[in-house]
Every structure is written in C-alpha cells, then in structure tokens.
Amino acid sequence: MSDTLNSVKSADEGKTQDTISRGNGIKIRTGADFQVSNQSIGTGISGELLFSSHFSVETGLRYRSYYTEHYMDRDDLLRRKHHDFNGRPGNPFEGKDHISDLYIQNRLLEIPVTFKYYVHLKKNYSISFSLGTDLDIYLNQELSFTHMADSGKVNTDNFTVRGDVVPFNNLVIAAGVEKQWKSWVIQLQPYIKPRMKEVFYKPKELEFGVGVGVKYSFGK
C-alpha cells in the first residue's frame, strides 16, 4: 500500500514539477534571430510574450538583405522586373545609351509580427506552429550599371536611394522545434512566405528558408 502511495506521490510531484517548468503565468522572451532563405538573409532582435504555456505573440526589428540581382541590359531589366524598380520619380537611365550589367540590391528594415502555438514534449522540447507577417518600414536600394558616354568611354554609375515600401505584402507560415535549458531557449524554424501583393523590391517567386533564434526567458 505504501509503495502505491509513494508511486502516486512521485507521479504527482513529476507533473507538478513539469507544470512549473512549463510555466502557467505570463513569460517574456527576448533575444536574437537569424534567417536565411532562397532570396535573402536577415538578422535582428525580437521579444516574445507567452500568455500561457501554449500561446504567444512575437515582434521585433529585423534587417534583411536580398541577394544581388543582375540584368544584362535595360531591356532585360524591364522584361523581368516592374518598370518602377525603385519606387521613386526620376529615371536614372535618362540621357544614357548602351546600358549594360545592371546590379540591384535591396535592403529592408521590417517589423515581424507572429502568433505561435506550442505543443510541449518531454525533456523541455516543444514543437511550434506560427502564422504572421513582416511589416516593411524602410527600403534602401543600390543600383549600378555601365553605359557608353558621348566620348566613347565606358562609365559605371552607382545610385543609392530610399524606395517606397508596401508595409503588408506577405504572410509567414512556419513550424519548428525548440529546446529550453533553464532560462535559455534555442529555436529552429523552417518557414515559407507566400506573397500577398507583388512589390518591386522582392522577387515574385515563393520565398522559403529557415530561422534560428536564441532567447532568454523572464517570468515563471
């Protein structure tokens, strides 16, 4: 009889300890994130508010750099990309002939907003499912190309401009896994980004990649 009571007591203590480790109150996690995809790389800081052991909302600030785009000439650019490629008035090609070797690189500041649901496993592992978006707030665009001057000399022009952004233009759908050691959490999260609206500073193709996060947890 005493052995049975001890077993029940041990099981209850184990559940209680697990509940404590998971936490039933509000928690805040802050840390750094890194993402790499088929189109860009991004890094930033984020904060996550856990309302319970299963639901959370996350936001932060991220810097994203898209891979350099190369076009053979102006016709190639206009054929493959929206004509208003920098979202600003004016034509950098005006008065220039024999334009070739165009390179464009877009860099963004964005605010990620994500809602997550967690399924807890043994040994402080969890699986997460999330839905969110990246709100674009600032675009820096670099453009360079070569052209033939009136003298017959080949020149290279470089422009850096601030482009106009469309704040909401994509969704972020992800599923991942995390491991917690005491107050530290490591997250690994593959994702896809369906495009809700076409914008000139992002490729038309579906973006997919993986994110890694390291966070410190506050609260019980």
Secondary structure per residue as TSV (DSSP state, phi and psi in degrees):
chain	resnum	aa	ss	phi	psi
A	1	M	-	360.0	-46.0
A	2	S	H	-63.4	-36.1
A	3	D	H	-63.8	-40.2
A	4	T	H	-64.2	-44.4
A	5	L	H	-62.5	-40.2
A	6	N	H	-64.5	-37.8
A	7	S	H	-65.8	-44.5
A	8	V	H	-62.8	-42.4
A	9	K	H	-62.4	-42.9
A	10	S	H	-64.0	-40.7
A	11	A	H	-64.4	-42.6
A	12	D	H	-64.2	-39.9
A	13	E	H	-65.2	-37.0
A	14	G	H	-64.8	-41.5
A	15	K	H	-65.7	-41.8
A	16	T	H	-61.7	-44.3
A	17	Q	H	-63.6	-38.8
A	18	D	H	-65.6	-39.7
A	19	T	H	-62.5	-40.8
A	20	I	H	-64.8	-43.0
A	21	S	H	-66.8	-34.8
A	22	R	H	-73.6	-40.6
A	23	G	-	87.3	126.9
A	24	N	S	-104.6	-11.9
A	25	G	S	-90.7	-175.3
A	26	I	-	-76.3	133.7
A	27	K	E	-121.7	151.6
A	28	I	E	-124.4	129.6
A	29	R	E	-117.1	133.6
A	30	T	E	-130.6	149.5
A	31	G	E	173.6	-161.2
A	32	A	E	-114.1	149.5
A	33	D	E	-130.1	150.6
A	34	F	E	-138.4	135.1
A	35	Q	E	-129.4	143.6
A	36	V	E	-137.2	135.4
A	37	S	E	-137.3	-176.5
A	38	N	S	-72.8	-6.2
A	39	Q	S	-126.2	-21.5
A	40	S	E	-158.8	170.8
A	41	I	E	-128.4	147.9
A	42	G	E	-145.1	150.3
A	43	T	E	-146.0	150.5
A	44	G	E	-178.2	-169.1
A	45	I	E	-118.6	153.5
A	46	S	E	-148.5	158.7
A	47	G	E	-131.3	137.3
A	48	E	E	-123.0	128.1
A	49	L	E	-106.8	115.5
A	50	L	E	-97.3	113.5
A	51	F	S	-76.0	-28.4
A	52	S	S	-151.1	-169.9
A	53	S	S	-74.4	-8.2
A	54	H	S	-118.3	-27.1
A	55	F	E	-118.3	143.6
A	56	S	E	-153.3	163.2
A	57	V	E	-128.9	140.1
A	58	E	E	-132.3	140.1
A	59	T	E	-149.6	174.4
A	60	G	E	173.8	-151.7
A	61	L	E	-140.1	129.8
A	62	R	E	-132.7	141.0
A	63	Y	E	-104.0	125.8
A	64	R	E	-125.5	134.6
A	65	S	E	-119.8	120.7
A	66	Y	E	-84.1	148.4
A	67	Y	-	-62.6	147.3
A	68	T	-	-63.0	133.1
A	69	E	E	-97.5	140.5
A	70	H	E	-123.7	134.1
A	71	Y	E	-129.5	140.9
A	72	M	E	-67.6	-42.8
A	73	D	E	-155.4	-173.8
A	74	R	H	-66.0	-39.0
A	75	D	H	-62.1	-39.9
A	76	D	H	-63.1	-40.0
A	77	L	H	-63.4	-49.3
A	78	L	H	-69.5	-26.7
A	79	R	H	-73.7	-37.2
A	80	R	H	-99.0	-14.1
A	81	K	S	-136.9	153.6
A	82	H	-	-56.1	140.8
A	83	H	S	-61.7	-31.6
A	84	D	-	-88.7	64.8
A	85	F	T	-71.6	-16.5
A	86	N	T	-116.1	2.7
A	87	G	S	66.3	19.9
A	88	R	S	-131.3	154.1
A	89	P	S	-68.3	160.5
A	90	G	S	98.7	154.5
A	91	N	-	-125.4	109.2
A	92	P	T	-66.3	-14.4
A	93	F	T	-93.2	-2.9
A	94	E	T	-60.8	129.8
A	95	G	T	77.1	10.4
A	96	K	-	-117.7	139.3
A	97	D	E	-118.0	161.5
A	98	H	E	53.1	50.7
A	99	I	E	-77.2	134.5
A	100	S	E	-151.1	171.1
A	101	D	E	48.5	64.2
A	102	L	E	-88.7	134.3
A	103	Y	E	-125.9	131.6
A	104	I	E	-129.2	133.9
A	105	Q	E	-132.9	129.6
A	106	N	E	-109.4	133.2
A	107	R	E	-125.5	134.2
A	108	L	E	-122.7	147.9
A	109	L	E	-105.9	131.5
A	110	E	E	-139.8	155.7
A	111	I	E	-111.4	105.5
A	112	P	E	-76.6	137.8
A	113	V	E	-129.1	122.1
A	114	T	E	-137.7	137.6
A	115	F	E	-109.3	132.0
A	116	K	E	-125.0	150.0
A	117	Y	E	-126.3	131.9
A	118	Y	E	-110.7	140.1
A	119	V	E	-116.5	117.5
A	120	H	E	-88.0	138.9
A	121	L	-	-116.5	-174.5
A	122	K	G	-74.8	162.4
A	123	K	G	58.2	35.0
A	124	N	G	63.0	27.3
A	125	Y	E	-93.3	150.6
A	126	S	E	-143.9	149.6
A	127	I	E	-106.6	136.6
A	128	S	E	-121.9	146.7
A	129	F	E	-125.5	131.6
A	130	S	E	-139.8	153.0
A	131	L	E	-139.1	132.8
A	132	G	E	-167.5	-158.4
A	133	T	E	-154.1	167.1
A	134	D	E	-114.8	115.2
A	135	L	E	-88.6	111.6
A	136	D	E	-75.6	131.3
A	137	I	E	-123.0	-20.2
A	138	Y	E	-155.1	135.2
A	139	L	E	-126.2	128.4
A	140	N	E	-115.0	124.7
A	141	Q	E	-122.0	130.3
A	142	E	E	-110.4	132.3
A	143	L	E	-130.0	133.3
A	144	S	E	-138.7	147.5
A	145	F	E	-161.2	162.3
A	146	T	E	-107.4	150.7
A	147	H	E	-153.2	162.7
A	148	M	E	-93.9	120.8
A	149	A	-	-79.9	167.8
A	150	D	T	-59.7	-30.3
A	151	S	T	-76.0	-6.3
A	152	G	S	92.0	-2.8
A	153	K	-	-81.8	142.2
A	154	V	E	-89.2	120.5
A	155	N	E	-110.5	156.0
A	156	T	E	-116.9	123.5
A	157	D	E	-106.1	142.5
A	158	N	E	-129.1	132.2
A	159	F	E	-128.1	142.0
A	160	T	E	-128.8	119.3
A	161	V	E	-132.9	159.6
A	162	R	E	-94.6	121.0
A	163	G	E	-94.6	158.9
A	164	D	-	-80.4	139.2
A	165	V	-	-112.8	158.5
A	166	V	-	-107.2	107.7
A	167	P	S	-54.4	-48.7
A	168	F	-	-108.8	114.0
A	169	N	-	-143.9	-0.5
A	170	N	B	-151.0	161.4
A	171	L	-	-107.0	158.4
A	172	V	E	-126.4	117.3
A	173	I	E	-116.5	127.2
A	174	A	E	-146.0	156.6
A	175	A	E	-142.8	135.5
A	176	G	E	-152.9	-170.3
A	177	V	E	-136.2	149.9
A	178	E	E	-139.2	157.4
A	179	K	E	-130.8	133.8
A	180	Q	E	-114.5	130.0
A	181	W	E	-117.1	106.1
A	182	K	T	54.6	-113.0
A	183	S	T	-96.9	-2.3
A	184	W	E	-98.7	140.8
A	185	V	E	-130.9	131.5
A	186	I	E	-113.4	129.1
A	187	Q	E	-120.9	139.3
A	188	L	E	-128.3	124.0
A	189	Q	E	-143.9	101.0
A	190	P	E	-67.3	149.2
A	191	Y	E	-149.9	162.7
A	192	I	E	-129.9	153.8
A	193	K	E	-128.5	86.5
A	194	P	-	-63.4	136.4
A	195	R	B	-83.3	122.4
A	196	M	S	-87.1	-27.6
A	197	K	S	-148.5	136.3
A	198	E	-	-74.8	131.1
A	199	V	-	-127.4	152.6
A	200	F	T	-70.5	-20.9
A	201	Y	T	-98.3	5.7
A	202	K	S	-128.9	144.7
A	203	P	-	-61.7	152.8
A	204	K	S	-73.2	-26.7
A	205	E	S	-68.6	157.7
A	206	L	-	-64.1	132.2
A	207	E	E	-95.1	135.8
A	208	F	E	-144.6	149.1
A	209	G	E	-174.0	-158.0
A	210	V	E	-141.3	143.8
A	211	G	E	-118.3	146.5
A	212	V	E	-126.1	131.9
A	213	G	E	-131.0	144.0
A	214	V	E	-125.3	120.2
A	215	K	E	-132.8	153.3
A	216	Y	E	-109.7	134.7
A	217	S	E	-103.1	130.6
A	218	F	E	-112.4	143.6
A	219	G	-	102.8	170.4
A	220	K	-	-112.3	360.0
